[in-house]
Amino acid sequence: MNPPRLLTGLAIALLLPAAAIGAQDDVLHLKDGTTVRGRIVAITDNILTYETAIDLGAGRTASARPTIPTPSVEFIEFAPLPGEVELMASPATADPAALQQLWDEAAKHLHRPRSRAGRIGLAYADRLLTLPENFRREFALTLYDRLLERDWDPANKIAAQKGRLRALILLGKLDEATTEARRLAAESDDPEMLIEARHALAQADFTALRALEAEHPRWQEDDTVRPERERLYHAAVDGFLWPFLFHGTLEPLAARGLAAAAEIHRFAGRPDEADACLRDLAALYPGVLPAHPAAPPSTTTPSLSPPP
C-alpha cells in the first residue's frame, strides 16, 4: 500500500490508536487494483470519505480520514449493519419494524455495486406482504418499484417483479396484475417468473368467476353464460396447477398452486377434485405452507399509520 497515493485529499491524520478499525470494516476495491480497509464516514456519487488506520513506523499507528473521488472505487464490500446478520437469517419471521430500520440504513447504497441493500429491501417488502393490512401491502408495492428502478443487481429486479405481482393481487388490483402478468409471461423464460405470471392470471380468472356466478346464480341454465363460466374455471385451475405439473421441485410455489386449485374446486362444487389436490399437497409437500394464500384479495380498510 502506498499511503501518499491512497490518502489523497487527507486533511489531518490523528495521532491516536487505530485499534477500533478492524474486522467490521468496509472494504474499498479501487479501480487501480488497490484494496483499502476502513469505515465509510460519508459518501456521495462524487466523493467518499473513510476512516482508516495508517502505519507511521516504529510501531506507531494513527487514524486518518482521507477523501477520494467515488468514481475511483470499483466496488465496496460493506460491513454488516447492526442486526443485519440475525435479521437476514430468517427474514420471513423477523420483526417488521427491525427490518424497516435496517432498510432505512441500507437504502442509500441501493444503486452501488455489491451492496446488499436490494436483498434487505426485498426481505422487508416480502415480510410486509405477509401482514394483513392493505397499507403495508401498498408500501411493499412502492418498495418493489424502487428496487426495479434503482437496484444494481438484475437478480433482485427479477425478484422485485415477482413481488410486485403478488402485491397487486393481494391489493385486489387485478386488472393491473393481469396486464403485467401477460407482459411478463410473453417476455420471460425464467420459470419462477412464469409461475408468478400464470398465478396472477389464474387469480384474475378466479375473481372473475366469483363475480360471474354472483351476477348469474342460475348460470347452468344460461347457454350464453355457461361457456364463459366453464372457461374461467378451467383456465384458473390450469394456471394454479401449472407449477405442480411442470415445476414440482419448486416446492413452495407448487404447494401454493395445489392449495389454490383445491379452493377453486371446492368453490365450483367439486369436493372430490379439491380433496385430491389436498392429498397431493400433504403427500408430496408435507410441512410446506403455500407461499402466498389463494384467498380473494383483502378488502381491509387502509390505515393512516406509517409502516410497519
C-alpha positions as CSV (number, residue, x, y, z in Angstrom):
1,M,0.0,0.0,0.0
2,N,1.3,3.4,-0.9
3,P,0.0,5.8,1.8
4,P,0.7,9.1,0.0
5,R,-1.3,7.9,-3.1
6,L,-4.2,6.4,-1.1
7,L,-4.5,9.4,1.3
8,T,-5.2,11.9,-1.5
9,G,-7.3,14.7,0.0
10,L,-6.3,13.8,3.6
11,A,-6.9,16.9,5.8
12,I,-5.5,15.5,9.0
13,A,-4.0,12.3,10.5
14,L,-5.0,12.0,14.1
15,L,-2.0,10.5,16.1
16,L,-4.3,8.3,18.1
17,P,-4.5,4.5,18.5
18,A,-6.4,2.9,15.5
19,A,-7.4,-0.3,17.2
20,A,-11.1,0.5,16.7
21,I,-10.7,-0.1,13.0
22,G,-10.9,-3.9,12.4
23,A,-13.0,-6.8,11.3
24,Q,-16.2,-4.9,10.8
25,D,-14.6,-2.5,8.3
26,D,-15.9,-1.6,4.9
27,V,-13.5,-2.7,2.1
28,L,-12.9,-0.4,-0.8
29,H,-11.8,-2.0,-4.0
30,L,-10.3,0.7,-6.1
31,K,-10.1,0.7,-9.9
32,D,-6.3,0.8,-9.8
33,G,-6.3,-2.6,-8.1
34,T,-5.7,-1.3,-4.5
35,T,-7.8,-2.6,-1.6
36,V,-8.4,-0.4,1.4
37,R,-10.0,-1.3,4.7
38,G,-11.8,1.3,6.7
39,R,-15.1,2.7,7.8
40,I,-17.1,4.9,5.4
41,V,-17.9,8.2,7.0
42,A,-19.6,9.9,4.1
43,I,-20.3,9.0,0.5
44,T,-22.0,10.6,-2.5
45,D,-21.7,9.7,-6.1
46,N,-18.8,12.2,-6.4
47,I,-16.7,11.9,-3.2
48,L,-16.1,9.3,-0.5
49,T,-14.6,9.9,3.0
50,Y,-13.5,7.0,5.0
51,E,-11.7,6.4,8.3
52,T,-8.7,4.1,8.2
53,A,-5.5,3.2,10.0
54,I,-2.1,4.2,8.7
55,D,1.3,2.9,9.7
56,L,3.6,5.6,10.9
57,G,6.5,3.3,11.5
58,A,8.3,2.4,14.7
59,G,5.2,0.6,15.9
60,R,3.0,3.6,15.8
61,T,-0.4,3.9,14.0
62,A,-2.8,6.7,13.5
63,S,-6.4,7.1,12.5
64,A,-6.9,9.1,9.3
65,R,-9.9,10.4,7.2
66,P,-9.0,10.5,3.6
67,T,-11.4,11.8,0.9
68,I,-11.2,10.3,-2.6
69,P,-13.4,10.5,-5.7
70,T,-16.1,7.9,-5.6
71,P,-15.7,7.1,-9.3
72,S,-12.2,5.8,-8.4
73,V,-13.9,2.9,-6.5
74,E,-14.8,-0.3,-8.4
75,F,-17.0,-1.6,-5.6
76,I,-17.4,-1.7,-1.9
77,E,-17.7,-4.7,0.4
78,F,-20.0,-3.1,3.0
79,A,-19.6,-4.2,6.6
80,P,-22.8,-5.8,8.1
81,L,-25.1,-3.3,9.6
82,P,-26.2,-3.7,13.3
83,G,-28.6,-6.6,13.5
84,E,-28.3,-7.4,9.8
85,V,-26.9,-10.9,10.1
86,E,-29.5,-12.0,12.6
87,L,-32.5,-10.5,10.7
88,M,-31.5,-11.7,7.3
89,A,-31.0,-15.3,8.7
90,S,-34.8,-15.6,9.0
91,P,-36.5,-12.5,7.4
92,A,-39.8,-14.2,6.9
93,T,-40.4,-14.2,10.7
94,A,-38.4,-11.1,11.5
95,D,-39.8,-8.0,13.3
96,P,-41.1,-5.7,10.5
97,A,-40.0,-2.7,12.5
98,A,-36.5,-4.0,12.7
99,L,-36.4,-4.8,9.0
100,Q,-37.6,-1.2,8.3
101,Q,-34.8,0.2,10.4
102,L,-32.3,-2.0,8.5
103,W,-33.7,-0.9,5.2
104,D,-33.7,2.8,6.1
105,E,-30.0,2.5,6.8
106,A,-29.1,0.4,3.7
107,A,-31.3,2.0,1.1
108,K,-28.9,4.8,0.3
109,H,-26.5,2.2,-1.2
110,L,-29.1,0.5,-3.3
111,H,-27.5,1.5,-6.6
112,R,-23.9,0.8,-5.6
113,P,-22.4,-2.4,-7.0
114,R,-22.1,-5.3,-4.5
115,S,-24.4,-3.5,-2.0
116,R,-26.7,-5.9,0.0
117,A,-29.4,-3.1,0.1
118,G,-31.5,-4.8,-2.5
119,R,-31.7,-8.1,-0.6
120,I,-32.7,-6.2,2.5
121,G,-35.3,-4.3,0.7
122,L,-36.8,-7.5,-0.8
123,A,-36.8,-9.1,2.6
124,Y,-38.7,-6.1,4.1
125,A,-41.2,-5.9,1.2
126,D,-41.8,-9.7,1.3
127,R,-42.4,-9.5,5.1
128,L,-44.9,-6.7,4.7
129,L,-46.9,-8.9,2.2
130,T,-47.4,-11.5,5.0
131,L,-49.2,-8.9,7.1
132,P,-53.0,-8.4,6.7
133,E,-53.2,-4.6,6.5
134,N,-53.5,-3.1,3.0
135,F,-51.4,-0.1,3.8
136,R,-48.5,-2.3,4.4
137,R,-49.0,-4.0,1.1
138,E,-49.2,-0.6,-0.6
139,F,-45.9,0.3,1.0
140,A,-44.4,-3.1,-0.2
141,L,-45.5,-2.2,-3.7
142,T,-43.6,1.1,-3.5
143,L,-40.5,-0.8,-2.3
144,Y,-40.7,-3.2,-5.2
145,D,-41.0,-0.3,-7.6
146,R,-38.0,1.4,-6.1
147,L,-35.9,-1.8,-6.4
148,L,-36.9,-2.1,-10.0
149,E,-35.8,1.5,-10.6
150,R,-32.6,1.7,-8.6
151,D,-31.2,-1.8,-7.6
152,W,-27.8,-2.5,-9.2
153,D,-28.5,-6.3,-9.2
154,P,-30.6,-7.8,-12.1
155,A,-31.5,-10.8,-9.9
156,N,-33.0,-8.5,-7.3
157,K,-35.0,-6.8,-10.0
158,I,-36.4,-10.1,-11.2
159,A,-37.4,-10.9,-7.6
160,A,-39.0,-7.4,-7.3
161,Q,-41.1,-8.1,-10.4
162,K,-42.4,-11.2,-8.8
163,G,-43.1,-9.4,-5.5
164,R,-44.9,-6.7,-7.3
165,L,-47.2,-9.1,-8.9
166,R,-48.0,-10.7,-5.6
167,A,-48.6,-7.3,-4.1
168,L,-51.0,-6.3,-6.9
169,I,-53.0,-9.5,-6.4
170,L,-53.2,-9.1,-2.6
171,L,-54.4,-5.5,-3.1
172,G,-57.1,-6.5,-5.5
173,K,-55.5,-4.6,-8.4
174,L,-56.3,-7.5,-10.7
175,D,-56.6,-5.5,-14.0
176,E,-53.1,-4.1,-13.4
177,A,-51.8,-7.5,-12.3
178,T,-53.3,-9.2,-15.4
179,T,-51.7,-6.7,-17.8
180,E,-48.3,-7.0,-16.1
181,A,-48.6,-10.8,-15.9
182,R,-49.4,-11.1,-19.6
183,R,-46.4,-9.0,-20.5
184,L,-44.0,-10.9,-18.2
185,A,-45.3,-14.3,-19.5
186,A,-44.5,-13.1,-23.0
187,E,-41.1,-11.7,-22.2
188,S,-39.6,-14.0,-19.6
189,D,-38.2,-17.5,-19.8
190,D,-37.4,-17.6,-16.0
191,P,-39.5,-20.5,-14.5
192,E,-40.4,-18.7,-11.3
193,M,-41.4,-15.5,-13.2
194,L,-43.6,-17.6,-15.5
195,I,-45.2,-19.2,-12.4
196,E,-45.9,-15.9,-10.8
197,A,-47.4,-14.5,-14.0
198,R,-49.6,-17.6,-14.5
199,H,-50.7,-17.5,-10.9
200,A,-51.6,-13.8,-11.3
201,L,-53.7,-14.6,-14.3
202,A,-55.3,-17.6,-12.6
203,Q,-56.2,-15.3,-9.6
204,A,-57.8,-12.9,-12.0
205,D,-59.8,-15.7,-13.6
206,F,-60.9,-16.9,-10.2
207,T,-62.1,-13.5,-9.2
208,A,-63.9,-13.1,-12.5
209,L,-65.5,-16.5,-11.9
210,R,-66.8,-15.4,-8.5
211,A,-68.2,-12.2,-9.9
212,L,-69.9,-14.1,-12.8
213,E,-71.6,-16.6,-10.5
214,A,-72.7,-13.9,-8.2
215,E,-74.3,-12.0,-11.1
216,H,-75.8,-15.1,-12.7
217,P,-76.7,-17.6,-9.9
218,R,-78.5,-19.8,-12.4
219,W,-75.6,-19.9,-14.8
220,Q,-76.1,-23.6,-15.5
221,E,-79.3,-22.8,-17.3
222,D,-78.0,-19.9,-19.4
223,D,-76.4,-21.1,-22.7
224,T,-74.7,-17.7,-23.1
225,V,-73.1,-17.6,-19.7
226,R,-72.2,-21.2,-19.1
227,P,-69.4,-21.4,-21.7
228,E,-67.7,-18.3,-20.1
229,R,-68.1,-19.8,-16.6
230,E,-66.5,-23.0,-17.7
231,R,-63.7,-21.2,-19.5
232,L,-62.8,-19.2,-16.4
233,Y,-63.0,-22.2,-14.1
234,H,-60.7,-24.4,-16.3
235,A,-58.3,-21.5,-17.0
236,A,-57.9,-20.8,-13.3
237,V,-57.4,-24.4,-12.4
238,D,-54.8,-24.9,-15.2
239,G,-52.9,-21.8,-14.0
240,F,-52.8,-22.8,-10.4
241,L,-51.7,-26.4,-11.2
242,W,-49.1,-25.4,-13.8
243,P,-46.1,-25.2,-11.3
244,F,-47.1,-28.6,-9.7
245,L,-47.3,-30.3,-13.1
246,F,-44.2,-28.8,-14.7
247,H,-42.0,-27.4,-11.9
248,G,-42.8,-29.6,-9.0
249,T,-39.4,-29.2,-7.4
250,L,-40.1,-25.5,-6.7
251,E,-41.9,-26.7,-3.6
252,P,-43.4,-23.5,-2.1
253,L,-44.8,-22.5,-5.5
254,A,-46.1,-25.9,-6.3
255,A,-47.7,-26.2,-2.9
256,R,-49.3,-22.8,-3.2
257,G,-50.8,-23.8,-6.6
258,L,-52.2,-27.0,-5.2
259,A,-53.8,-25.2,-2.3
260,A,-55.3,-22.6,-4.7
261,A,-56.6,-25.4,-7.0
262,A,-58.3,-27.1,-4.1
263,E,-60.0,-23.8,-3.2
264,I,-61.4,-23.2,-6.7
265,H,-62.5,-26.9,-7.0
266,R,-64.4,-26.5,-3.7
267,F,-65.9,-23.2,-4.8
268,A,-67.1,-24.9,-8.0
269,G,-68.8,-27.7,-6.1
270,R,-66.2,-30.4,-6.9
271,P,-65.1,-31.7,-3.5
272,D,-63.5,-34.8,-4.9
273,E,-61.1,-32.8,-7.0
274,A,-60.4,-30.5,-4.1
275,D,-59.7,-33.4,-1.8
276,A,-57.3,-34.9,-4.4
277,C,-55.3,-31.7,-4.5
278,L,-55.1,-31.6,-0.7
279,R,-54.0,-35.2,-0.6
280,D,-51.2,-34.4,-3.1
281,L,-50.3,-31.4,-1.1
282,A,-50.0,-33.4,2.1
283,A,-48.2,-36.4,0.5
284,L,-45.7,-34.5,-1.7
285,Y,-45.1,-31.3,0.2
286,P,-45.5,-32.2,3.9
287,G,-44.9,-29.1,6.0
288,V,-44.6,-26.8,3.1
289,L,-47.0,-24.0,3.6
290,P,-48.3,-22.1,0.5
291,A,-46.0,-19.2,-0.2
292,H,-48.9,-16.8,-0.6
293,P,-52.6,-17.5,0.2
294,A,-55.0,-18.2,-2.6
295,A,-57.8,-16.4,-0.8
296,P,-59.5,-13.5,-2.5
297,P,-57.7,-10.1,-2.2
298,S,-58.2,-8.4,1.1
299,T,-60.6,-5.6,1.5
300,T,-59.2,-4.3,4.7
301,T,-59.5,-0.5,5.0
302,P,-56.1,1.1,4.7
303,S,-54.7,2.6,7.9
304,L,-53.1,6.1,8.0
305,S,-50.3,4.8,10.2
306,P,-46.9,4.6,8.6
307,P,-45.3,1.2,8.1
308,P,-44.7,-1.1,9.8
